[in-house]
Amino acid sequence: MIEINRELVSRLINKQFPEWSILPIEPVVKSGNDNRTFHLGNEMSVRLPSRECYVPQVEKELFWLPKLRPYLSLPISEPIAKGEPAEGYPWVWSVNKWLEGETVSYHNISSLNQFAIDLAGFLKELQAINSSNGPIAGKHNFFRGGSLSVYNEETRTAIESLQSILEPEVLTEIWNAALQSEWQKKPVWVHGDIASGNLLVNEGKLCGVIDFGILGIGDPVCDLTMAWTFFDEESRKTFMDSMGLDKNTWNRARGWALWKALITFDALEKDSIIAVDAKRIIDTIEKDYQQTK
């Protein structure tokens, strides 16, 4: 496995972008899984794919984000330069403008309801952009925007594995409901990973969206899972009302959230922090389904 550290980044910058070689380089605390991210001075960041399967994200962001940015009212990731393989690092990488803000948490937003409205507004803007010739959901973005059926076997296996500690009948019912429909409209743009780690907040409000590596076009339900992973009952309803989508679409969105929570919970020690949060999400999904079916 390639060790991606400050020394490697420094060598890459010195060789390919010497004009920035005097700038300090520091690892970002919450760097993410697909890429390793480093501060480059105060106004830039360096992102290096951590595995070969994430490499296509670099070219995709470089090509598409400048085309999407003019249509969005919130700042988004802004690639500045493309780095080439060198110094023992085998893949392309990128330098990006640093966006100010903290990743969203319950402690740094003024109102969950207002945050739900603002997030819905961003997603509706994104979905309204002309998607002609956009990258259709597939392996390049782990089928974000594609059919849930891709994850059917994985989901049912997780339900069976967890049947002694969860409620398999209810979970199967939720999953079956998610599979009963498909997106019937034109493909729309999807971010692919709308999660708290990719949403920035300043002065209590949503101020930016980052990490578009699994961008694509298709069914927007993969971008709606914050309804169960982050929002409470009241703000979930606000988010749903603000998006204005039909019941089938929300059933599929609930399925996306369930798939991810199940495979996460199944793969980890059940008392780990991430597993406990996955169980919370599963419980939230079950409760919401029972209330709304």
KOLTORMI-25530 format. One record per residue (C-alpha): residue number from 1; residue in three letters; chain; x, y, z. Coordinates in Angstrom, 1 decimal, always signed. Each point is the difference from the previous one (the first is absolute). Layout:
N
seq=NUM&type=Ala&mol=A&c1=X&c2=Y&c3=Z
...
This chain:
293
seq=1&type=Met&mol=A&c1=+0.0&c2=+0.0&c3=+0.0
seq=2&type=Ile&mol=A&c1=+1.3&c2=+3.5&c3=-0.9
seq=3&type=Glu&mol=A&c1=+0.8&c2=+2.2&c3=+2.9
seq=4&type=Ile&mol=A&c1=-1.4&c2=+3.4&c3=-0.7
seq=5&type=Asn&mol=A&c1=+1.5&c2=+2.5&c3=+2.4
seq=6&type=Arg&mol=A&c1=+1.2&c2=+3.6&c3=+0.2
seq=7&type=Glu&mol=A&c1=+3.5&c2=-0.9&c3=-1.3
seq=8&type=Leu&mol=A&c1=-1.4&c2=-1.5&c3=-3.2
seq=9&type=Val&mol=A&c1=-2.3&c2=+3.0&c3=-0.6
seq=10&type=Ser&mol=A&c1=+2.9&c2=+2.3&c3=+0.6
seq=11&type=Arg&mol=A&c1=+2.1&c2=-1.8&c3=-2.6
seq=12&type=Leu&mol=A&c1=-2.9&c2=+0.0&c3=-2.5
seq=13&type=Ile&mol=A&c1=-0.6&c2=+3.8&c3=+0.4
seq=14&type=Asn&mol=A&c1=+3.7&c2=+0.8&c3=-0.1
seq=15&type=Lys&mol=A&c1=+0.5&c2=-1.9&c3=-3.3
seq=16&type=Gln&mol=A&c1=-3.3&c2=+1.0&c3=-1.8
seq=17&type=Phe&mol=A&c1=-1.0&c2=+3.3&c3=+1.5
seq=18&type=Pro&mol=A&c1=+3.1&c2=+1.7&c3=+1.3
seq=19&type=Glu&mol=A&c1=-1.8&c2=+3.3&c3=+0.2
seq=20&type=Trp&mol=A&c1=-1.8&c2=-1.5&c3=+3.0
seq=21&type=Ser&mol=A&c1=+3.0&c2=-1.7&c3=+1.6
seq=22&type=Ile&mol=A&c1=+0.4&c2=+2.5&c3=+2.8
seq=23&type=Leu&mol=A&c1=-3.5&c2=-0.5&c3=+1.2
seq=24&type=Pro&mol=A&c1=-0.5&c2=-2.2&c3=+3.2
seq=25&type=Ile&mol=A&c1=-1.6&c2=-3.4&c3=-0.4
seq=26&type=Glu&mol=A&c1=-2.1&c2=-1.5&c3=+2.7
seq=27&type=Pro&mol=A&c1=-2.4&c2=-3.0&c3=+0.0
seq=28&type=Val&mol=A&c1=-3.7&c2=+0.7&c3=+0.3
seq=29&type=Val&mol=A&c1=-1.5&c2=-1.4&c3=+3.2
seq=30&type=Lys&mol=A&c1=-3.0&c2=-1.5&c3=-1.8
seq=31&type=Ser&mol=A&c1=+1.5&c2=-1.2&c3=-3.2
seq=32&type=Gly&mol=A&c1=-2.5&c2=-2.5&c3=-1.2
seq=33&type=Asn&mol=A&c1=+0.3&c2=-3.5&c3=-1.4
seq=34&type=Asp&mol=A&c1=+0.3&c2=+0.4&c3=-3.8
seq=35&type=Asn&mol=A&c1=+2.7&c2=+2.7&c3=+0.1
seq=36&type=Arg&mol=A&c1=+2.7&c2=+1.2&c3=+2.4
seq=37&type=Thr&mol=A&c1=-0.3&c2=+3.8&c3=+0.4
seq=38&type=Phe&mol=A&c1=+2.6&c2=+2.5&c3=+1.1
seq=39&type=His&mol=A&c1=+0.0&c2=+3.7&c3=+0.6
seq=40&type=Leu&mol=A&c1=+2.2&c2=+1.9&c3=-2.4
seq=41&type=Gly&mol=A&c1=+0.6&c2=+3.4&c3=+1.5
seq=42&type=Asn&mol=A&c1=-3.2&c2=+1.7&c3=+1.1
seq=43&type=Glu&mol=A&c1=-1.9&c2=+0.1&c3=-3.3
seq=44&type=Met&mol=A&c1=+0.5&c2=-3.4&c3=-1.6
seq=45&type=Ser&mol=A&c1=-0.2&c2=-3.7&c3=+0.6
seq=46&type=Val&mol=A&c1=+1.6&c2=-3.1&c3=-1.6
seq=47&type=Arg&mol=A&c1=-2.0&c2=-3.1&c3=-0.6
seq=48&type=Leu&mol=A&c1=+1.5&c2=-3.4&c3=-0.8
seq=49&type=Pro&mol=A&c1=-2.1&c2=-3.1&c3=-0.8
seq=50&type=Ser&mol=A&c1=+0.7&c2=-2.7&c3=+2.6
seq=51&type=Arg&mol=A&c1=-0.7&c2=-2.9&c3=-2.3
seq=52&type=Glu&mol=A&c1=+0.0&c2=-0.6&c3=-3.8
seq=53&type=Cys&mol=A&c1=-3.8&c2=-0.3&c3=-0.1
seq=54&type=Tyr&mol=A&c1=-0.3&c2=+3.7&c3=+1.2
seq=55&type=Val&mol=A&c1=+2.4&c2=+1.4&c3=-2.7
seq=56&type=Pro&mol=A&c1=-2.8&c2=+0.7&c3=-2.6
seq=57&type=Gln&mol=A&c1=-1.4&c2=+2.5&c3=+2.5
seq=58&type=Val&mol=A&c1=+2.8&c2=+2.5&c3=-0.6
seq=59&type=Glu&mol=A&c1=-0.6&c2=+0.4&c3=-3.8
seq=60&type=Lys&mol=A&c1=-3.8&c2=+0.1&c3=+0.6
seq=61&type=Glu&mol=A&c1=+0.2&c2=+2.8&c3=+2.5
seq=62&type=Leu&mol=A&c1=+2.5&c2=+2.0&c3=-2.2
seq=63&type=Phe&mol=A&c1=-2.3&c2=-0.3&c3=-3.0
seq=64&type=Trp&mol=A&c1=-3.5&c2=+0.4&c3=+1.5
seq=65&type=Leu&mol=A&c1=+0.2&c2=+2.2&c3=+3.0
seq=66&type=Pro&mol=A&c1=+0.9&c2=+3.2&c3=-2.0
seq=67&type=Lys&mol=A&c1=-3.1&c2=-0.7&c3=-2.1
seq=68&type=Leu&mol=A&c1=-2.3&c2=-0.5&c3=+3.0
seq=69&type=Arg&mol=A&c1=+1.2&c2=+2.8&c3=+2.2
seq=70&type=Pro&mol=A&c1=-1.6&c2=+3.0&c3=-1.8
seq=71&type=Tyr&mol=A&c1=-3.5&c2=-1.6&c3=+0.5
seq=72&type=Leu&mol=A&c1=+0.4&c2=-0.4&c3=+3.8
seq=73&type=Ser&mol=A&c1=-0.5&c2=+2.6&c3=+2.6
seq=74&type=Leu&mol=A&c1=+2.3&c2=-1.7&c3=+2.6
seq=75&type=Pro&mol=A&c1=+3.7&c2=-0.4&c3=-0.4
seq=76&type=Ile&mol=A&c1=+1.1&c2=-3.5&c3=-1.1
seq=77&type=Ser&mol=A&c1=+3.4&c2=-1.7&c3=-0.4
seq=78&type=Glu&mol=A&c1=+2.2&c2=+1.9&c3=-2.4
seq=79&type=Pro&mol=A&c1=+2.9&c2=-1.8&c3=-1.6
seq=80&type=Ile&mol=A&c1=+2.9&c2=+2.3&c3=-0.9
seq=81&type=Ala&mol=A&c1=+2.6&c2=-2.4&c3=-1.4
seq=82&type=Lys&mol=A&c1=+0.6&c2=-3.6&c3=-1.0
seq=83&type=Gly&mol=A&c1=+3.0&c2=-1.9&c3=+1.3
seq=84&type=Glu&mol=A&c1=+1.7&c2=-2.8&c3=-1.8
seq=85&type=Pro&mol=A&c1=+1.4&c2=-3.3&c3=+1.3
seq=86&type=Ala&mol=A&c1=+3.5&c2=+0.4&c3=+1.5
seq=87&type=Glu&mol=A&c1=+2.2&c2=-0.6&c3=+3.0
seq=88&type=Gly&mol=A&c1=-1.3&c2=-3.5&c3=+0.4
seq=89&type=Tyr&mol=A&c1=-3.7&c2=+1.1&c3=+0.0
seq=90&type=Pro&mol=A&c1=-1.6&c2=-1.8&c3=-3.1
seq=91&type=Trp&mol=A&c1=-3.1&c2=+2.0&c3=-0.6
seq=92&type=Val&mol=A&c1=-1.3&c2=+3.5&c3=-1.0
seq=93&type=Trp&mol=A&c1=-0.9&c2=+2.3&c3=+2.8
seq=94&type=Ser&mol=A&c1=-1.3&c2=+3.6&c3=+0.4
seq=95&type=Val&mol=A&c1=+0.5&c2=+3.4&c3=+1.7
seq=96&type=Asn&mol=A&c1=-3.2&c2=+1.7&c3=+1.0
seq=97&type=Lys&mol=A&c1=-1.2&c2=+3.3&c3=+1.4
seq=98&type=Trp&mol=A&c1=-0.5&c2=-0.3&c3=+3.8
seq=99&type=Leu&mol=A&c1=-3.6&c2=+0.7&c3=+1.0
seq=100&type=Glu&mol=A&c1=-0.6&c2=+1.5&c3=+3.4
seq=101&type=Gly&mol=A&c1=-2.4&c2=-1.6&c3=+2.4
seq=102&type=Glu&mol=A&c1=-0.4&c2=-2.8&c3=+2.5
seq=103&type=Thr&mol=A&c1=-1.5&c2=-3.4&c3=-0.9
seq=104&type=Val&mol=A&c1=-3.6&c2=+0.1&c3=+1.2
seq=105&type=Ser&mol=A&c1=-0.9&c2=-1.4&c3=+3.5
seq=106&type=Tyr&mol=A&c1=-2.9&c2=+0.5&c3=+2.4
seq=107&type=His&mol=A&c1=+2.2&c2=+2.5&c3=+1.9
seq=108&type=Asn&mol=A&c1=+0.8&c2=+2.4&c3=-2.8
seq=109&type=Ile&mol=A&c1=-3.4&c2=+0.6&c3=-1.7
seq=110&type=Ser&mol=A&c1=-2.5&c2=+2.6&c3=+1.1
seq=111&type=Ser&mol=A&c1=-3.1&c2=-2.0&c3=-1.0
seq=112&type=Leu&mol=A&c1=-0.5&c2=-3.5&c3=-1.3
seq=113&type=Asn&mol=A&c1=-3.1&c2=+1.1&c3=-1.9
seq=114&type=Gln&mol=A&c1=+1.8&c2=+2.8&c3=-1.7
seq=115&type=Phe&mol=A&c1=+2.9&c2=-2.3&c3=-0.9
seq=116&type=Ala&mol=A&c1=-2.5&c2=-2.4&c3=-1.5
seq=117&type=Ile&mol=A&c1=-1.4&c2=+2.7&c3=-2.1
seq=118&type=Asp&mol=A&c1=+3.4&c2=+1.3&c3=-1.1
seq=119&type=Leu&mol=A&c1=+1.2&c2=-3.5&c3=-0.9
seq=120&type=Ala&mol=A&c1=-3.2&c2=-0.7&c3=-2.0
seq=121&type=Gly&mol=A&c1=+0.6&c2=+3.3&c3=-1.8
seq=122&type=Phe&mol=A&c1=+3.5&c2=-1.0&c3=-1.0
seq=123&type=Leu&mol=A&c1=-1.1&c2=-3.5&c3=-1.2
seq=124&type=Lys&mol=A&c1=-2.8&c2=+1.5&c3=-2.1
seq=125&type=Glu&mol=A&c1=+2.4&c2=+2.4&c3=-1.6
seq=126&type=Leu&mol=A&c1=+2.4&c2=-2.9&c3=-0.8
seq=127&type=Gln&mol=A&c1=-2.8&c2=-2.1&c3=-1.4
seq=128&type=Ala&mol=A&c1=-1.2&c2=+2.8&c3=-2.2
seq=129&type=Ile&mol=A&c1=+3.3&c2=+0.4&c3=-1.9
seq=130&type=Asn&mol=A&c1=+0.0&c2=-1.5&c3=-3.5
seq=131&type=Ser&mol=A&c1=+1.3&c2=-3.5&c3=+0.3
seq=132&type=Ser&mol=A&c1=+0.6&c2=-0.7&c3=-3.7
seq=133&type=Asn&mol=A&c1=+3.2&c2=-2.0&c3=-0.5
seq=134&type=Gly&mol=A&c1=+0.5&c2=-0.3&c3=+3.7
seq=135&type=Pro&mol=A&c1=+1.7&c2=-3.1&c3=+1.4
seq=136&type=Ile&mol=A&c1=-2.7&c2=-2.7&c3=+0.3
seq=137&type=Ala&mol=A&c1=+0.0&c2=-1.9&c3=+3.3
seq=138&type=Gly&mol=A&c1=+2.3&c2=-3.0&c3=-0.1
seq=139&type=Lys&mol=A&c1=+3.2&c2=-1.5&c3=+1.5
seq=140&type=His&mol=A&c1=+1.7&c2=+3.4&c3=-0.2
seq=141&type=Asn&mol=A&c1=-2.3&c2=+1.3&c3=+2.8
seq=142&type=Phe&mol=A&c1=-1.0&c2=-3.3&c3=+1.6
seq=143&type=Phe&mol=A&c1=-3.4&c2=+0.2&c3=-1.7
seq=144&type=Arg&mol=A&c1=-1.1&c2=+3.2&c3=+1.8
seq=145&type=Gly&mol=A&c1=-3.0&c2=+1.1&c3=-2.0
seq=146&type=Gly&mol=A&c1=-0.5&c2=-3.5&c3=-1.3
seq=147&type=Ser&mol=A&c1=-2.4&c2=-2.8&c3=+1.0
seq=148&type=Leu&mol=A&c1=-0.2&c2=-1.2&c3=+3.5
seq=149&type=Ser&mol=A&c1=-0.2&c2=-3.6&c3=-1.4
seq=150&type=Val&mol=A&c1=+3.8&c2=+0.1&c3=-0.3
seq=151&type=Tyr&mol=A&c1=+0.2&c2=-0.3&c3=+3.8
seq=152&type=Asn&mol=A&c1=-2.9&c2=-2.5&c3=+0.4
seq=153&type=Glu&mol=A&c1=+2.1&c2=-3.1&c3=+0.8
seq=154&type=Glu&mol=A&c1=+2.3&c2=+2.0&c3=+2.3
seq=155&type=Thr&mol=A&c1=-3.0&c2=+1.4&c3=+1.9
seq=156&type=Arg&mol=A&c1=-1.9&c2=-3.3&c3=+0.4
seq=157&type=Thr&mol=A&c1=+3.2&c2=-1.7&c3=+1.2
seq=158&type=Ala&mol=A&c1=+0.5&c2=+2.7&c3=+2.6
seq=159&type=Ile&mol=A&c1=-3.6&c2=-0.4&c3=+1.2
seq=160&type=Glu&mol=A&c1=+0.4&c2=-3.7&c3=+0.3
seq=161&type=Ser&mol=A&c1=+3.3&c2=+0.4&c3=+1.8
seq=162&type=Leu&mol=A&c1=-1.5&c2=+2.4&c3=+2.5
seq=163&type=Gln&mol=A&c1=-3.4&c2=-1.8&c3=+0.5
seq=164&type=Ser&mol=A&c1=+0.8&c2=-0.9&c3=+3.6
seq=165&type=Ile&mol=A&c1=+0.4&c2=+3.6&c3=+1.1
seq=166&type=Leu&mol=A&c1=-2.2&c2=+1.9&c3=-2.4
seq=167&type=Glu&mol=A&c1=-3.5&c2=-0.4&c3=-1.4
seq=168&type=Pro&mol=A&c1=+0.5&c2=-1.8&c3=-3.4
seq=169&type=Glu&mol=A&c1=-3.7&c2=+0.0&c3=-1.0
seq=170&type=Val&mol=A&c1=-0.3&c2=+3.8&c3=+0.3
seq=171&type=Leu&mol=A&c1=+3.4&c2=+0.6&c3=-1.6
seq=172&type=Thr&mol=A&c1=-0.9&c2=-2.3&c3=-2.9
seq=173&type=Glu&mol=A&c1=-3.3&c2=+1.8&c3=-0.4
seq=174&type=Ile&mol=A&c1=+1.7&c2=+3.4&c3=-0.2
seq=175&type=Trp&mol=A&c1=+2.5&c2=-1.3&c3=-2.5
seq=176&type=Asn&mol=A&c1=-2.7&c2=-1.6&c3=-2.2
seq=177&type=Ala&mol=A&c1=-1.9&c2=+3.3&c3=+0.0
seq=178&type=Ala&mol=A&c1=+3.2&c2=+1.8&c3=-1.2
seq=179&type=Leu&mol=A&c1=+0.4&c2=-2.5&c3=-2.9
seq=180&type=Gln&mol=A&c1=-3.6&c2=+0.4&c3=-1.2
seq=181&type=Ser&mol=A&c1=+0.7&c2=+3.2&c3=-2.0
seq=182&type=Glu&mol=A&c1=+2.6&c2=+1.6&c3=-2.3
seq=183&type=Trp&mol=A&c1=+0.7&c2=+3.6&c3=-0.9
seq=184&type=Gln&mol=A&c1=-2.2&c2=+0.7&c3=-3.0
seq=185&type=Lys&mol=A&c1=+1.2&c2=+3.5&c3=-0.9
seq=186&type=Lys&mol=A&c1=+3.1&c2=+1.3&c3=-1.8
seq=187&type=Pro&mol=A&c1=+3.2&c2=-0.7&c3=+1.9
seq=188&type=Val&mol=A&c1=+1.0&c2=+2.8&c3=+2.3
seq=189&type=Trp&mol=A&c1=+3.3&c2=+1.0&c3=+1.6
seq=190&type=Val&mol=A&c1=+0.8&c2=-1.7&c3=+3.3
seq=191&type=His&mol=A&c1=+2.8&c2=+0.9&c3=+2.3
seq=192&type=Gly&mol=A&c1=+0.2&c2=-3.7&c3=+1.2
seq=193&type=Asp&mol=A&c1=+1.2&c2=+0.6&c3=+3.5
seq=194&type=Ile&mol=A&c1=-2.2&c2=+2.5&c3=+1.7
seq=195&type=Ala&mol=A&c1=+1.1&c2=-0.6&c3=+3.6
seq=196&type=Ser&mol=A&c1=+1.0&c2=+2.2&c3=+3.0
seq=197&type=Gly&mol=A&c1=+3.7&c2=-0.3&c3=-0.9
seq=198&type=Asn&mol=A&c1=-0.5&c2=+1.7&c3=-3.4
seq=199&type=Leu&mol=A&c1=-2.3&c2=+2.8&c3=+1.1
seq=200&type=Leu&mol=A&c1=+1.6&c2=+3.2&c3=+1.4
seq=201&type=Val&mol=A&c1=-1.5&c2=+2.4&c3=+2.5
seq=202&type=Asn&mol=A&c1=+0.8&c2=+3.6&c3=+0.9
seq=203&type=Glu&mol=A&c1=-1.8&c2=+2.1&c3=+2.6
seq=204&type=Gly&mol=A&c1=-2.6&c2=-2.8&c3=+0.4
seq=205&type=Lys&mol=A&c1=-1.0&c2=-0.4&c3=-3.6
seq=206&type=Leu&mol=A&c1=+0.9&c2=-2.2&c3=-3.0
seq=207&type=Cys&mol=A&c1=+2.8&c2=+1.8&c3=-1.8
seq=208&type=Gly&mol=A&c1=+1.6&c2=-2.5&c3=-2.4
seq=209&type=Val&mol=A&c1=+0.0&c2=-3.5&c3=-1.4
seq=210&type=Ile&mol=A&c1=+3.2&c2=-2.0&c3=-0.7
seq=211&type=Asp&mol=A&c1=+1.3&c2=-3.3&c3=-1.3
seq=212&type=Phe&mol=A&c1=-1.8&c2=-0.6&c3=-3.3
seq=213&type=Gly&mol=A&c1=+2.1&c2=-3.1&c3=-0.9
seq=214&type=Ile&mol=A&c1=-3.0&c2=-2.3&c3=-0.5
seq=215&type=Leu&mol=A&c1=-1.9&c2=+2.5&c3=-2.0
seq=216&type=Gly&mol=A&c1=-2.3&c2=-1.4&c3=-2.7
seq=217&type=Ile&mol=A&c1=-3.4&c2=+0.2&c3=-1.5
seq=218&type=Gly&mol=A&c1=-3.1&c2=-2.1&c3=+0.6
seq=219&type=Asp&mol=A&c1=-2.5&c2=-0.6&c3=+2.9
seq=220&type=Pro&mol=A&c1=+0.5&c2=+2.7&c3=+2.7
seq=221&type=Val&mol=A&c1=-0.9&c2=-2.2&c3=+2.9
seq=222&type=Cys&mol=A&c1=+3.6&c2=-0.7&c3=+1.1
seq=223&type=Asp&mol=A&c1=+0.2&c2=+3.7&c3=+0.9
seq=224&type=Leu&mol=A&c1=-3.0&c2=-0.1&c3=+2.4
seq=225&type=Thr&mol=A&c1=+1.3&c2=-2.3&c3=+2.7
seq=226&type=Met&mol=A&c1=+0.6&c2=+2.9&c3=+2.4
seq=227&type=Ala&mol=A&c1=-3.7&c2=-0.3&c3=+0.7
seq=228&type=Trp&mol=A&c1=+0.8&c2=-3.0&c3=+2.2
seq=229&type=Thr&mol=A&c1=+3.7&c2=+0.3&c3=+0.8
seq=230&type=Phe&mol=A&c1=-0.1&c2=+3.6&c3=+1.3
seq=231&type=Phe&mol=A&c1=-3.4&c2=+1.6&c3=+0.3
seq=232&type=Asp&mol=A&c1=-2.5&c2=-0.5&c3=+2.8
seq=233&type=Glu&mol=A&c1=-3.7&c2=-0.7&c3=-0.6
seq=234&type=Glu&mol=A&c1=-1.0&c2=+3.6&c3=-0.4
seq=235&type=Ser&mol=A&c1=+2.9&c2=+1.1&c3=-2.2
seq=236&type=Arg&mol=A&c1=-0.4&c2=-3.2&c3=-2.1
seq=237&type=Lys&mol=A&c1=-3.5&c2=+1.0&c3=-0.9
seq=238&type=Thr&mol=A&c1=+1.3&c2=+3.5&c3=-0.8
seq=239&type=Phe&mol=A&c1=+2.6&c2=-1.5&c3=-2.3
seq=240&type=Met&mol=A&c1=-2.5&c2=-2.3&c3=-1.7
seq=241&type=Asp&mol=A&c1=-2.5&c2=+2.8&c3=-0.5
seq=242&type=Ser&mol=A&c1=+2.7&c2=+2.3&c3=-1.3
seq=243&type=Met&mol=A&c1=+1.1&c2=-2.6&c3=-2.6
seq=244&type=Gly&mol=A&c1=-3.6&c2=-0.6&c3=-1.1
seq=245&type=Leu&mol=A&c1=+0.6&c2=-3.6&c3=-1.2
seq=246&type=Asp&mol=A&c1=-2.5&c2=-2.9&c3=-0.2
seq=247&type=Lys&mol=A&c1=-0.3&c2=-2.9&c3=+2.4
seq=248&type=Asn&mol=A&c1=+1.8&c2=-2.5&c3=-2.3
seq=249&type=Thr&mol=A&c1=+3.0&c2=+2.3&c3=-0.2
seq=250&type=Trp&mol=A&c1=+0.2&c2=+0.2&c3=+3.8
seq=251&type=Asn&mol=A&c1=-0.4&c2=-3.8&c3=+0.3
seq=252&type=Arg&mol=A&c1=+3.1&c2=-0.4&c3=-2.2
seq=253&type=Ala&mol=A&c1=+1.8&c2=+2.6&c3=+2.0
seq=254&type=Arg&mol=A&c1=-0.8&c2=-1.8&c3=+3.2
seq=255&type=Gly&mol=A&c1=+1.3&c2=-3.1&c3=-1.7
seq=256&type=Trp&mol=A&c1=+3.4&c2=+1.7&c3=-0.8
seq=257&type=Ala&mol=A&c1=+0.3&c2=+1.0&c3=+3.7
seq=258&type=Leu&mol=A&c1=-0.9&c2=-3.4&c3=+1.2
seq=259&type=Trp&mol=A&c1=+2.5&c2=-1.8&c3=-2.3
seq=260&type=Lys&mol=A&c1=+2.9&c2=+2.1&c3=+1.2
seq=261&type=Ala&mol=A&c1=-1.0&c2=-0.2&c3=+3.7
seq=262&type=Leu&mol=A&c1=-0.4&c2=-3.8&c3=-0.2
seq=263&type=Ile&mol=A&c1=+3.3&c2=-0.8&c3=-1.7
seq=264&type=Thr&mol=A&c1=+1.8&c2=+2.3&c3=+2.4
seq=265&type=Phe&mol=A&c1=-1.6&c2=-1.5&c3=+3.1
seq=266&type=Asp&mol=A&c1=+0.6&c2=-3.5&c3=-1.3
seq=267&type=Ala&mol=A&c1=+3.7&c2=+0.6&c3=-0.7
seq=268&type=Leu&mol=A&c1=+1.0&c2=+1.5&c3=+3.3
seq=269&type=Glu&mol=A&c1=+0.3&c2=-0.8&c3=+3.7
seq=270&type=Lys&mol=A&c1=-3.5&c2=+0.8&c3=+1.3
seq=271&type=Asp&mol=A&c1=+1.2&c2=+2.3&c3=+2.8
seq=272&type=Ser&mol=A&c1=+2.2&c2=+2.1&c3=-2.2
seq=273&type=Ile&mol=A&c1=-1.0&c2=+3.7&c3=-0.5
seq=274&type=Ile&mol=A&c1=-0.7&c2=-0.5&c3=-3.7
seq=275&type=Ala&mol=A&c1=-2.0&c2=-3.1&c3=+0.6
seq=276&type=Val&mol=A&c1=-2.1&c2=+1.6&c3=+2.7
seq=277&type=Asp&mol=A&c1=-0.8&c2=+2.8&c3=-2.3
seq=278&type=Ala&mol=A&c1=-1.0&c2=-2.4&c3=-2.8
seq=279&type=Lys&mol=A&c1=-2.3&c2=-1.7&c3=+2.4
seq=280&type=Arg&mol=A&c1=-1.6&c2=+3.3&c3=+0.9
seq=281&type=Ile&mol=A&c1=-0.6&c2=+0.7&c3=-3.7
seq=282&type=Ile&mol=A&c1=-1.6&c2=-3.5&c3=-0.4
seq=283&type=Asp&mol=A&c1=-2.3&c2=+0.7&c3=+2.9
seq=284&type=Thr&mol=A&c1=-0.9&c2=+3.5&c3=-1.4
seq=285&type=Ile&mol=A&c1=-0.8&c2=-1.6&c3=-3.4
seq=286&type=Glu&mol=A&c1=-2.2&c2=-2.6&c3=+1.6
seq=287&type=Lys&mol=A&c1=-1.9&c2=+2.5&c3=+2.0
seq=288&type=Asp&mol=A&c1=-0.5&c2=+2.4&c3=-2.9
seq=289&type=Tyr&mol=A&c1=-1.2&c2=-2.8&c3=-2.2
seq=290&type=Gln&mol=A&c1=-2.6&c2=-1.2&c3=+2.5
seq=291&type=Gln&mol=A&c1=-1.2&c2=+3.5&c3=+0.4
seq=292&type=Thr&mol=A&c1=-0.3&c2=+0.8&c3=-3.7
seq=293&type=Lys&mol=A&c1=-0.9&c2=-3.2&c3=-1.8
